[in-house]
Amino acid sequence: MVKLYGIPNCDTVKKARAWLQAQGVPFEFVDFKKTGAPAVLLHTWLDHPHGPDWQTLLNRRGTTWRTLPPQEQAAVTDTDTAIALMEAHPSAIKRPVVAWPDRVTVGFDVDAWANELTRLPT
């Protein structure tokens, strides 16, 4: 089953959920506001052979990042420090994150997602 991770009030997550529903794709929505983003999950995404790197997963354009103190931003220099920050501030994760059967994607891209649908088991 497809798992979509995000925050329910995020406009991009809303669009992504609506798109999956319109395509008839069953999925489970996981709300970071309720579940958080445990380090083990972040490692799973980053260690996946077809997953993102930490620079892609960390949302440096969002409000959460911009409101962090400069010294906290500067301390994010590698996978471990990025995971620690994203675990402490799940809203700093770029959204949505989707766990497809064979890969993990970040962000909502209709063309890329349409391609993912062709890989789903029927």
The first five atom37 places (N, CA, C, CB, O) and aatype in JSON, in Angstrom:
{
  "aatype": [12, 19, 11, 10, 18, 7, 9, 14, 2, 4, 3, 16, 19, 11, 11, 0, 1, 0, 17, 10, 5, 0, 5, 7, 19, 14, 13, 6, 13, 19, 3, 13, 11, 11, 16, 7, 0, 14, 0, 19, 10, 10, 8, 16, 17, 10, 3, 8, 14, 8, 7, 14, 3, 17, 5, 16, 10, 10, 2, 1, 1, 7, 16, 16, 17, 1, 16, 10, 14, 14, 5, 6, 5, 0, 0, 19, 16, 3, 16, 3, 16, 0, 9, 0, 10, 12, 6, 0, 8, 14, 15, 0, 9, 11, 1, 14, 19, 19, 0, 17, 14, 3, 1, 19, 16, 19, 7, 13, 3, 19, 3, 0, 17, 0, 2, 6, 10, 16, 1, 10, 14, 16],
  "atom_mask": [
    [1, 1, 1, 1, 1],
    [1, 1, 1, 1, 1],
    [1, 1, 1, 1, 1],
    [1, 1, 1, 1, 1],
    [1, 1, 1, 1, 1],
    [1, 1, 1, 0, 1],
    [1, 1, 1, 1, 1],
    [1, 1, 1, 1, 1],
    [1, 1, 1, 1, 1],
    [1, 1, 1, 1, 1],
    [1, 1, 1, 1, 1],
    [1, 1, 1, 1, 1],
    [1, 1, 1, 1, 1],
    [1, 1, 1, 1, 1],
    [1, 1, 1, 1, 1],
    [1, 1, 1, 1, 1],
    [1, 1, 1, 1, 1],
    [1, 1, 1, 1, 1],
    [1, 1, 1, 1, 1],
    [1, 1, 1, 1, 1],
    [1, 1, 1, 1, 1],
    [1, 1, 1, 1, 1],
    [1, 1, 1, 1, 1],
    [1, 1, 1, 0, 1],
    [1, 1, 1, 1, 1],
    [1, 1, 1, 1, 1],
    [1, 1, 1, 1, 1],
    [1, 1, 1, 1, 1],
    [1, 1, 1, 1, 1],
    [1, 1, 1, 1, 1],
    [1, 1, 1, 1, 1],
    [1, 1, 1, 1, 1],
    [1, 1, 1, 1, 1],
    [1, 1, 1, 1, 1],
    [1, 1, 1, 1, 1],
    [1, 1, 1, 0, 1],
    [1, 1, 1, 1, 1],
    [1, 1, 1, 1, 1],
    [1, 1, 1, 1, 1],
    [1, 1, 1, 1, 1],
    [1, 1, 1, 1, 1],
    [1, 1, 1, 1, 1],
    [1, 1, 1, 1, 1],
    [1, 1, 1, 1, 1],
    [1, 1, 1, 1, 1],
    [1, 1, 1, 1, 1],
    [1, 1, 1, 1, 1],
    [1, 1, 1, 1, 1],
    [1, 1, 1, 1, 1],
    [1, 1, 1, 1, 1],
    [1, 1, 1, 0, 1],
    [1, 1, 1, 1, 1],
    [1, 1, 1, 1, 1],
    [1, 1, 1, 1, 1],
    [1, 1, 1, 1, 1],
    [1, 1, 1, 1, 1],
    [1, 1, 1, 1, 1],
    [1, 1, 1, 1, 1],
    [1, 1, 1, 1, 1],
    [1, 1, 1, 1, 1],
    [1, 1, 1, 1, 1],
    [1, 1, 1, 0, 1],
    [1, 1, 1, 1, 1],
    [1, 1, 1, 1, 1],
    [1, 1, 1, 1, 1],
    [1, 1, 1, 1, 1],
    [1, 1, 1, 1, 1],
    [1, 1, 1, 1, 1],
    [1, 1, 1, 1, 1],
    [1, 1, 1, 1, 1],
    [1, 1, 1, 1, 1],
    [1, 1, 1, 1, 1],
    [1, 1, 1, 1, 1],
    [1, 1, 1, 1, 1],
    [1, 1, 1, 1, 1],
    [1, 1, 1, 1, 1],
    [1, 1, 1, 1, 1],
    [1, 1, 1, 1, 1],
    [1, 1, 1, 1, 1],
    [1, 1, 1, 1, 1],
    [1, 1, 1, 1, 1],
    [1, 1, 1, 1, 1],
    [1, 1, 1, 1, 1],
    [1, 1, 1, 1, 1],
    [1, 1, 1, 1, 1],
    [1, 1, 1, 1, 1],
    [1, 1, 1, 1, 1],
    [1, 1, 1, 1, 1],
    [1, 1, 1, 1, 1],
    [1, 1, 1, 1, 1],
    [1, 1, 1, 1, 1],
    [1, 1, 1, 1, 1],
    [1, 1, 1, 1, 1],
    [1, 1, 1, 1, 1],
    [1, 1, 1, 1, 1],
    [1, 1, 1, 1, 1],
    [1, 1, 1, 1, 1],
    [1, 1, 1, 1, 1],
    [1, 1, 1, 1, 1],
    [1, 1, 1, 1, 1],
    [1, 1, 1, 1, 1],
    [1, 1, 1, 1, 1],
    [1, 1, 1, 1, 1],
    [1, 1, 1, 1, 1],
    [1, 1, 1, 1, 1],
    [1, 1, 1, 1, 1],
    [1, 1, 1, 0, 1],
    [1, 1, 1, 1, 1],
    [1, 1, 1, 1, 1],
    [1, 1, 1, 1, 1],
    [1, 1, 1, 1, 1],
    [1, 1, 1, 1, 1],
    [1, 1, 1, 1, 1],
    [1, 1, 1, 1, 1],
    [1, 1, 1, 1, 1],
    [1, 1, 1, 1, 1],
    [1, 1, 1, 1, 1],
    [1, 1, 1, 1, 1],
    [1, 1, 1, 1, 1],
    [1, 1, 1, 1, 1],
    [1, 1, 1, 1, 1],
    [1, 1, 1, 1, 1]
  ],
  "atom_positions": [
    [[0.84, -1.18, 0.0], [0.0, 0.0, 0.0], [0.88, 1.25, 0.0], [-0.95, 0.0, 1.21], [1.96, 1.27, 0.6]],
    [[0.41, 2.26, -0.66], [1.09, 3.55, -0.72], [0.85, 4.27, 0.61], [0.59, 4.4, -1.93], [-0.27, 4.29, 1.12]],
    [[1.92, 4.87, 1.15], [1.79, 5.69, 2.35], [2.2, 7.11, 2.01], [2.65, 5.12, 3.53], [3.27, 7.34, 1.46]],
    [[1.34, 8.06, 2.35], [1.62, 9.47, 2.11], [1.8, 10.13, 3.48], [0.46, 10.16, 1.29], [0.92, 10.08, 4.33]],
    [[2.95, 10.74, 3.67], [3.29, 11.4, 4.93], [3.25, 12.91, 4.73], [4.68, 10.96, 5.43], [3.74, 13.42, 3.73]],
    [[2.66, 13.61, 5.7], [2.61, 15.06, 5.6], [1.84, 15.67, 6.73], [0.0, 0.0, 0.0], [1.63, 15.06, 7.78]],
    [[1.41, 16.88, 6.5], [0.65, 17.66, 7.46], [-0.67, 18.02, 6.78], [1.43, 18.96, 7.94], [-0.67, 18.54, 5.67]],
    [[-1.81, 17.76, 7.45], [-3.09, 17.9, 6.76], [-3.41, 19.3, 6.25], [-4.17, 17.47, 7.67], [-4.14, 19.42, 5.26]],
    [[-2.9, 20.34, 6.87], [-3.24, 21.7, 6.42], [-2.27, 22.24, 5.36], [-3.26, 22.63, 7.6], [-2.42, 23.38, 4.93]],
    [[-1.29, 21.45, 4.96], [-0.35, 21.84, 3.91], [-1.06, 21.78, 2.56], [0.92, 20.93, 3.91], [-1.64, 20.75, 2.21]],
    [[-1.02, 22.87, 1.8], [-1.7, 22.91, 0.5], [-1.19, 21.85, -0.47], [-1.54, 24.29, -0.12], [-1.98, 21.24, -1.19]],
    [[0.11, 21.62, -0.48], [0.67, 20.62, -1.38], [0.2, 19.22, -0.99], [2.2, 20.69, -1.38], [-0.09, 18.4, -1.86]],
    [[0.14, 18.95, 0.29], [-0.35, 17.65, 0.76], [-1.83, 17.49, 0.4], [-0.15, 17.51, 2.28], [-2.26, 16.4, 0.01]],
    [[-2.59, 18.56, 0.52], [-4.02, 18.49, 0.14], [-4.16, 18.15, -1.34], [-4.73, 19.83, 0.44], [-4.98, 17.31, -1.71]],
    [[-3.36, 18.79, -2.18], [-3.4, 18.51, -3.62], [-2.99, 17.07, -3.91], [-2.47, 19.49, -4.39], [-3.6, 16.39, -4.73]],
    [[-1.96, 16.61, -3.23], [-1.46, 15.26, -3.44], [-2.5, 14.22, -3.03], [-0.16, 15.04, -2.65], [-2.73, 13.25, -3.75]],
    [[-3.13, 14.43, -1.89], [-4.17, 13.49, -1.44], [-5.33, 13.48, -2.42], [-4.67, 13.87, -0.03], [-5.84, 12.41, -2.76]],
    [[-5.74, 14.64, -2.88], [-6.86, 14.73, -3.83], [-6.49, 14.03, -5.14], [-7.24, 16.2, -4.1], [-7.33, 13.36, -5.74]],
    [[-5.26, 14.2, -5.59], [-4.83, 13.58, -6.83], [-4.85, 12.06, -6.72], [-3.43, 14.06, -7.22], [-5.35, 11.37, -7.61]],
    [[-4.3, 11.53, -5.62], [-4.31, 10.08, -5.42], [-5.74, 9.54, -5.38], [-3.57, 9.71, -4.13], [-6.04, 8.5, -5.97]],
    [[-6.62, 10.25, -4.69], [-8.03, 9.83, -4.62], [-8.66, 9.85, -6.0], [-8.83, 10.75, -3.65], [-9.38, 8.93, -6.37]],
    [[-8.39, 10.9, -6.77], [-8.96, 11.01, -8.13], [-8.46, 9.89, -9.04], [-8.6, 12.37, -8.74], [-9.16, 9.48, -9.96]],
    [[-7.25, 9.39, -8.78], [-6.69, 8.29, -9.57], [-7.17, 6.93, -9.07], [-5.16, 8.35, -9.54], [-6.89, 5.9, -9.69]],
    [[-7.89, 6.93, -7.95], [-8.38, 5.67, -7.38], [-7.29, 4.86, -6.69], [0.0, 0.0, 0.0], [-7.4, 3.64, -6.59]],
    [[-6.25, 5.53, -6.23], [-5.14, 4.84, -5.58], [-5.41, 4.76, -4.08], [-3.8, 5.57, -5.86], [-5.52, 5.78, -3.41]],
    [[-5.52, 3.54, -3.55], [-5.67, 3.43, -2.09], [-4.35, 3.84, -1.42], [-6.07, 1.98, -1.68], [-3.27, 3.44, -1.86]],
    [[-4.45, 4.62, -0.36], [-3.25, 5.05, 0.35], [-3.58, 5.29, 1.81], [-2.64, 6.32, -0.29], [-4.74, 5.51, 2.18]],
    [[-2.55, 5.24, 2.61], [-2.68, 5.57, 4.02], [-2.03, 6.93, 4.23], [-2.02, 4.47, 4.93], [-0.9, 7.15, 3.79]],
    [[-2.73, 7.83, 4.9], [-2.16, 9.13, 5.21], [-1.61, 9.1, 6.63], [-3.22, 10.27, 5.05], [-2.3, 8.69, 7.56]],
    [[-0.36, 9.53, 6.78], [0.29, 9.6, 8.08], [0.56, 11.07, 8.38], [1.61, 8.75, 8.12], [1.29, 11.74, 7.65]],
    [[-0.02, 11.55, 9.45], [0.04, 12.96, 9.86], [1.22, 13.19, 10.79], [-1.27, 13.39, 10.53], [1.23, 12.7, 11.92]],
    [[2.23, 13.94, 10.32], [3.38, 14.27, 11.15], [3.01, 15.01, 12.42], [4.36, 15.1, 10.36], [3.68, 14.87, 13.44]],
    [[1.94, 15.8, 12.37], [1.55, 16.55, 13.56], [1.15, 15.61, 14.69], [0.4, 17.5, 13.24], [1.35, 15.92, 15.87]],
    [[0.59, 14.47, 14.33], [0.15, 13.5, 15.34], [1.21, 12.47, 15.67], [-1.1, 12.79, 14.86], [1.38, 12.1, 16.84]],
    [[1.93, 12.0, 14.65], [2.87, 10.89, 14.87], [4.31, 11.33, 15.06], [2.8, 9.94, 13.71], [5.14, 10.58, 15.57]],
    [[4.61, 12.56, 14.66], [6.0, 12.99, 14.65], [6.73, 12.31, 13.5], [0.0, 0.0, 0.0], [6.11, 11.68, 12.64]],
    [[8.03, 12.44, 13.51], [8.87, 11.81, 12.48], [10.05, 11.16, 13.19], [9.35, 12.86, 11.4], [11.12, 11.76, 13.31]],
    [[9.84, 9.93, 13.66], [10.93, 9.27, 14.4], [12.17, 9.05, 13.53], [10.45, 7.95, 14.96], [12.07, 8.84, 12.32]],
    [[13.31, 9.09, 14.17], [14.58, 8.94, 13.45], [14.61, 7.64, 12.65], [15.75, 8.97, 14.43], [15.17, 7.61, 11.55]],
    [[14.03, 6.57, 13.17], [14.05, 5.29, 12.46], [13.33, 5.42, 11.11], [13.4, 4.18, 13.31], [13.77, 4.84, 10.12]],
    [[12.23, 6.16, 11.06], [11.51, 6.37, 9.82], [12.34, 7.22, 8.85], [10.15, 7.05, 10.09], [12.43, 6.91, 7.66]],
    [[12.94, 8.28, 9.36], [13.77, 9.14, 8.52], [14.95, 8.35, 7.94], [14.29, 10.35, 9.33], [15.29, 8.5, 6.77]],
    [[15.57, 7.51, 8.77], [16.67, 6.66, 8.28], [16.17, 5.7, 7.21], [17.3, 5.88, 9.44], [16.86, 5.47, 6.22]],
    [[14.98, 5.14, 7.41], [14.41, 4.22, 6.42], [14.29, 4.9, 5.07], [13.04, 3.7, 6.88], [14.65, 4.33, 4.04]],
    [[13.77, 6.13, 5.07], [13.63, 6.86, 3.8], [14.99, 7.14, 3.18], [12.88, 8.17, 4.03], [15.19, 6.92, 1.98]],
    [[15.91, 7.63, 3.99], [17.2, 8.05, 3.47], [18.09, 6.87, 3.07], [17.91, 8.89, 4.49], [18.95, 7.0, 2.2]],
    [[17.88, 5.72, 3.7], [18.68, 4.53, 3.38], [18.08, 3.72, 2.23], [18.81, 3.65, 4.6], [18.72, 2.79, 1.72]],
    [[16.86, 4.06, 1.83], [16.2, 3.32, 0.74], [17.02, 3.51, -0.54], [14.72, 3.8, 0.54], [17.43, 4.63, -0.84]],
    [[17.25, 2.43, -1.29], [18.06, 2.57, -2.51], [17.46, 3.53, -3.54], [18.25, 1.22, -3.14], [18.19, 4.1, -4.35]],
    [[16.15, 3.7, -3.51], [15.49, 4.64, -4.41], [14.81, 5.74, -3.59], [14.45, 3.91, -5.32], [13.67, 6.11, -3.85]],
    [[15.52, 6.24, -2.62], [14.97, 7.27, -1.75], [15.72, 8.58, -1.89], [0.0, 0.0, 0.0], [16.69, 8.69, -2.64]],
    [[15.25, 9.58, -1.17], [15.88, 10.9, -1.25], [17.17, 10.97, -0.44], [14.91, 11.98, -0.76], [17.46, 10.09, 0.37]],
    [[17.94, 12.02, -0.68], [19.06, 12.31, 0.2], [18.56, 13.35, 1.22], [20.33, 12.84, -0.6], [17.47, 13.89, 1.08]],
    [[19.37, 13.62, 2.24], [18.89, 14.5, 3.31], [18.66, 15.92, 2.81], [19.89, 14.52, 4.46], [17.79, 16.62, 3.32]],
    [[19.42, 16.37, 1.81], [19.24, 17.72, 1.29], [17.88, 17.87, 0.6], [20.37, 18.06, 0.31], [17.29, 18.95, 0.64]],
    [[17.4, 16.81, -0.02], [16.1, 16.84, -0.67], [14.98, 16.77, 0.36], [15.97, 15.69, -1.66], [13.96, 17.44, 0.22]],
    [[15.17, 15.98, 1.39], [14.14, 15.77, 2.41], [13.95, 16.99, 3.31], [14.47, 14.56, 3.25], [12.84, 17.25, 3.78]],
    [[15.0, 17.72, 3.56], [14.94, 18.89, 4.43], [14.41, 20.1, 3.67], [16.33, 19.2, 5.03], [14.97, 20.5, 2.64]],
    [[13.33, 20.67, 4.16], [12.71, 21.83, 3.51], [13.33, 23.12, 4.04], [11.17, 21.82, 3.75], [12.95, 23.62, 5.1]],
    [[14.27, 23.64, 3.3], [14.95, 24.88, 3.71], [14.21, 26.13, 3.23], [16.37, 24.9, 3.18], [14.66, 27.25, 3.48]],
    [[13.09, 25.96, 2.55], [12.32, 27.11, 2.08], [11.09, 27.39, 2.95], [11.88, 26.89, 0.64], [10.46, 28.44, 2.8]],
    [[10.76, 26.48, 3.83], [9.54, 26.6, 4.62], [9.69, 27.52, 5.83], [0.0, 0.0, 0.0], [10.79, 27.92, 6.21]],
    [[8.56, 27.81, 6.4], [8.5, 28.68, 7.57], [9.28, 28.11, 8.75], [7.05, 28.91, 7.98], [9.97, 28.85, 9.45]],
    [[9.18, 26.82, 8.96], [9.87, 26.21, 10.1], [11.37, 26.46, 10.01], [9.59, 24.7, 10.16], [11.99, 26.87, 10.99]],
    [[11.96, 26.22, 8.84], [13.4, 26.44, 8.66], [13.75, 27.91, 8.86], [13.85, 25.98, 7.27], [14.71, 28.24, 9.54]],
    [[12.96, 28.77, 8.25], [13.27, 30.21, 8.31], [13.18, 30.78, 9.72], [12.33, 30.98, 7.4], [13.83, 31.78, 10.03]],
    [[12.39, 30.15, 10.59], [12.26, 30.66, 11.96], [13.27, 30.04, 12.92], [10.86, 30.4, 12.46], [13.33, 30.44, 14.09]],
    [[14.05, 29.08, 12.46], [15.08, 28.5, 13.32], [16.22, 29.5, 13.51], [15.62, 27.17, 12.72], [16.54, 30.26, 12.6]],
    [[16.83, 29.5, 14.68], [17.99, 30.36, 14.89], [19.1, 30.01, 13.9], [18.5, 30.24, 16.34], [19.28, 28.85, 13.55]],
    [[19.86, 31.02, 13.46], [20.94, 30.77, 12.49], [21.93, 29.7, 12.93], [21.68, 32.06, 12.23], [22.41, 28.92, 12.1]],
    [[22.23, 29.64, 14.22], [23.18, 28.62, 14.69], [22.6, 27.21, 14.57], [23.58, 28.89, 16.13], [23.34, 26.26, 14.35]],
    [[21.28, 27.07, 14.71], [20.65, 25.76, 14.52], [20.65, 25.38, 13.04], [19.21, 25.77, 15.08], [20.86, 24.21, 12.7]],
    [[20.41, 26.33, 12.18], [20.47, 26.07, 10.73], [21.89, 25.67, 10.33], [20.02, 27.32, 9.93], [22.08, 24.7, 9.6]],
    [[22.87, 26.41, 10.81], [24.27, 26.15, 10.45], [24.76, 24.8, 10.95], [25.16, 27.25, 11.0], [25.7, 24.23, 10.39]],
    [[24.13, 24.28, 12.0], [24.54, 22.99, 12.56], [24.13, 21.81, 11.7], [23.97, 22.83, 13.95], [24.61, 20.7, 11.91]],
    [[23.24, 22.02, 10.73], [22.79, 20.94, 9.85], [23.79, 20.81, 8.7], [21.34, 21.2, 9.32], [23.78, 21.6, 7.75]],
    [[24.65, 19.8, 8.81], [25.73, 19.65, 7.85], [25.82, 18.26, 7.23], [27.02, 19.97, 8.5], [26.58, 18.05, 6.28]],
    [[25.04, 17.31, 7.75], [25.11, 15.94, 7.24], [23.82, 15.2, 7.59], [26.34, 15.2, 7.83], [22.89, 15.78, 8.16]],
    [[23.78, 13.94, 7.23], [22.57, 13.14, 7.44], [22.16, 13.11, 8.91], [22.8, 11.71, 6.94], [20.99, 13.31, 9.22]],
    [[23.1, 12.86, 9.8], [22.75, 12.74, 11.22], [22.2, 14.04, 11.8], [23.95, 12.31, 12.02], [21.22, 14.01, 12.54]],
    [[22.81, 15.16, 11.47], [22.31, 16.42, 12.01], [20.99, 16.81, 11.37], [23.34, 17.54, 11.8], [20.14, 17.43, 12.02]],
    [[20.79, 16.46, 10.11], [19.52, 16.73, 9.44], [18.41, 15.89, 10.06], [19.62, 16.46, 7.93], [17.31, 16.38, 10.29]],
    [[18.7, 14.62, 10.31], [17.7, 13.75, 10.94], [17.33, 14.26, 12.32], [18.22, 12.3, 11.03], [16.15, 14.28, 12.67]],
    [[18.3, 14.67, 13.1], [18.02, 15.2, 14.43], [17.1, 16.42, 14.35], [19.33, 15.57, 15.16], [16.16, 16.55, 15.14]],
    [[17.36, 17.3, 13.41], [16.54, 18.49, 13.25], [15.12, 18.12, 12.8], [17.18, 19.46, 12.25], [14.14, 18.64, 13.33]],
    [[15.01, 17.23, 11.81], [13.69, 16.85, 11.3], [12.88, 16.07, 12.33], [13.83, 16.03, 10.02], [11.65, 16.15, 12.36]],
    [[13.57, 15.31, 13.16], [12.86, 14.6, 14.24], [12.32, 15.61, 15.25], [13.81, 13.57, 14.94], [11.2, 15.46, 15.74]],
    [[13.11, 16.62, 15.56], [12.68, 17.65, 16.51], [11.63, 18.58, 15.91], [13.88, 18.46, 16.97], [10.77, 19.09, 16.62]],
    [[11.71, 18.8, 14.6], [10.81, 19.73, 13.9], [10.26, 19.05, 12.64], [11.55, 21.06, 13.52], [10.74, 19.33, 11.55]],
    [[9.26, 18.17, 12.77], [8.74, 17.46, 11.6], [8.24, 18.39, 10.49], [7.62, 16.55, 12.02], [8.21, 17.99, 9.32]],
    [[7.87, 19.6, 10.83], [7.42, 20.54, 9.8], [8.57, 20.99, 8.9], [6.78, 21.74, 10.44], [8.33, 21.65, 7.89]],
    [[9.8, 20.64, 9.26], [10.95, 20.97, 8.42], [11.18, 19.93, 7.33], [12.2, 21.11, 9.28], [12.14, 20.03, 6.56]],
    [[10.32, 18.93, 7.26], [10.42, 17.91, 6.22], [9.64, 18.38, 5.01], [9.9, 16.52, 6.72], [8.49, 18.81, 5.12]],
    [[10.27, 18.3, 3.84], [9.58, 18.67, 2.61], [8.42, 17.7, 2.41], [10.55, 18.65, 1.38], [8.55, 16.5, 2.66]],
    [[7.29, 18.22, 1.96], [6.09, 17.41, 1.86], [5.52, 17.45, 0.46], [5.04, 17.89, 2.86], [5.75, 18.37, -0.33]],
    [[4.76, 16.39, 0.18], [4.61, 15.15, 0.93], [5.76, 14.19, 0.67], [3.28, 14.48, 0.58], [6.48, 14.29, -0.33]],
    [[5.91, 13.26, 1.59], [6.8, 12.13, 1.38], [5.89, 10.95, 1.08], [7.74, 11.85, 2.65], [4.92, 10.7, 1.79]],
    [[6.21, 10.22, 0.02], [5.39, 9.07, -0.34], [6.26, 7.83, -0.4], [4.68, 9.29, -1.69], [7.28, 7.79, -1.09]],
    [[5.83, 6.81, 0.33], [6.46, 5.51, 0.28], [5.66, 4.66, -0.7], [6.53, 4.83, 1.7], [4.6, 4.13, -0.37]],
    [[6.2, 4.55, -1.92], [5.63, 3.69, -2.95], [6.15, 2.29, -2.69], [6.0, 4.19, -4.41], [7.03, 2.11, -1.85]],
    [[5.63, 1.29, -3.38], [6.13, -0.07, -3.13], [7.64, -0.25, -3.32], [5.41, -1.03, -4.03], [8.25, -1.05, -2.62]],
    [[8.24, 0.49, -4.27], [9.66, 0.26, -4.54], [10.55, 1.49, -4.42], [9.81, -0.3, -5.9], [11.73, 1.44, -4.78]],
    [[10.01, 2.59, -3.93], [10.83, 3.8, -3.79], [10.15, 4.78, -2.85], [11.07, 4.47, -5.16], [9.01, 4.59, -2.44]],
    [[10.89, 5.84, -2.52], [10.38, 6.92, -1.67], [10.58, 8.21, -2.44], [11.1, 6.96, -0.27], [11.68, 8.5, -2.92]],
    [[9.49, 9.0, -2.57], [9.6, 10.28, -3.26], [9.25, 11.42, -2.31], [8.67, 10.32, -4.51], [8.56, 11.23, -1.3]],
    [[9.74, 12.59, -2.66], [9.5, 13.79, -1.86], [8.93, 14.86, -2.78], [10.81, 14.29, -1.16], [9.45, 15.1, -3.87]],
    [[7.86, 15.51, -2.34], [7.22, 16.55, -3.13], [6.14, 15.96, -4.02], [0.0, 0.0, 0.0], [6.04, 14.75, -4.19]],
    [[5.34, 16.85, -4.59], [4.24, 16.43, -5.45], [4.54, 16.83, -6.88], [2.91, 17.04, -4.97], [4.61, 18.02, -7.2]],
    [[4.7, 15.83, -7.74], [4.99, 16.04, -9.15], [4.07, 15.1, -9.92], [6.52, 15.77, -9.49], [4.26, 13.89, -9.91]],
    [[3.07, 15.66, -10.59], [2.06, 14.86, -11.27], [2.68, 13.87, -12.25], [1.07, 15.76, -12.0], [2.29, 12.7, -12.27]],
    [[3.62, 14.31, -13.06], [4.23, 13.43, -14.06], [4.98, 12.27, -13.39], [5.18, 14.22, -14.97], [4.84, 11.12, -13.8]],
    [[5.76, 12.58, -12.38], [6.51, 11.54, -11.68], [5.56, 10.57, -10.98], [7.48, 12.16, -10.66], [5.78, 9.36, -10.98]],
    [[4.5, 11.11, -10.4], [3.55, 10.25, -9.71], [2.78, 9.38, -10.7], [2.57, 11.1, -8.88], [2.5, 8.21, -10.42]],
    [[2.44, 9.92, -11.84], [1.76, 9.12, -12.87], [2.65, 7.95, -13.28], [1.4, 10.0, -14.12], [2.16, 6.84, -13.5]],
    [[3.94, 8.21, -13.37], [4.89, 7.14, -13.66], [4.9, 6.1, -12.55], [6.29, 7.72, -13.87], [4.97, 4.9, -12.82]],
    [[4.83, 6.54, -11.31], [4.78, 5.61, -10.18], [3.54, 4.71, -10.26], [4.8, 6.37, -8.85], [3.6, 3.54, -9.89]],
    [[2.44, 5.26, -10.72], [1.21, 4.47, -10.82], [1.38, 3.29, -11.77], [0.04, 5.35, -11.28], [0.78, 2.23, -11.58]],
    [[2.21, 3.47, -12.79], [2.43, 2.37, -13.73], [3.19, 1.22, -13.1], [3.18, 2.86, -14.96], [3.19, 0.1, -13.61]],
    [[3.85, 1.48, -11.97], [4.63, 0.45, -11.27], [3.84, -0.25, -10.18], [5.87, 1.07, -10.66], [4.27, -1.28, -9.66]],
    [[2.67, 0.29, -9.84], [1.87, -0.31, -8.77], [1.33, -1.66, -9.22], [0.72, 0.62, -8.36], [0.94, -1.83, -10.38]],
    [[1.31, -2.62, -8.3], [0.72, -3.91, -8.66], [-0.78, -3.75, -8.93], [0.95, -4.95, -7.52], [-1.46, -2.94, -8.29]],
    [[-1.27, -4.52, -9.87], [-2.71, -4.41, -10.2], [-3.52, -5.47, -9.52], [-2.93, -4.5, -11.7], [-4.74, -5.53, -9.7]]
  ]
}
